[in-house]
């Protein structure tokens, strides 16, 4: 292999590693591959004001695999009644609830298992938090006192967490 080819190969590998460190896959060599695809789709439907897309492909420690994609036109988002999102956001606004969600995604599914954790409160407090999360749609019961994040909410939950990162 010629020196120029080796240097070019090393540069591609370095760029891929740097992209992985930022947490963004780069399948086609374009830093904004998902954004470029969204723009193409928006142009096809004539959405002059743009839109928002979020997507994910997730494998949890429990072995569950989830793929999800949803997009919204800007116009619709700006016209919606944003107050309807308050309950869902409020449910995520407590450190214990976030901890419970993380543990449930990790495989702890019952209140008894969750009560074994440090710093999550009493069983009564745990049930209070579980009710808040269930009422907001972040959890549902699967029978026998077991809780899970509904499959269509796994990727949106992780997206919400990603948006809160510095």
Secondary structure by P-SEA (a helix, b strand, c coil): ccaaaaaaaaaaaaaaaaaaaacccccccccaaaaaaaaaaaaaacccccbbbbbbcccccccbbbbbbbbbbaaaaaacccccaaaaaaaaccaaaaaaaaaaaaccccaaaaaaccccccaaaaaaaaaaaaaaccccccccccccccccaaaaaaaaaaaacc
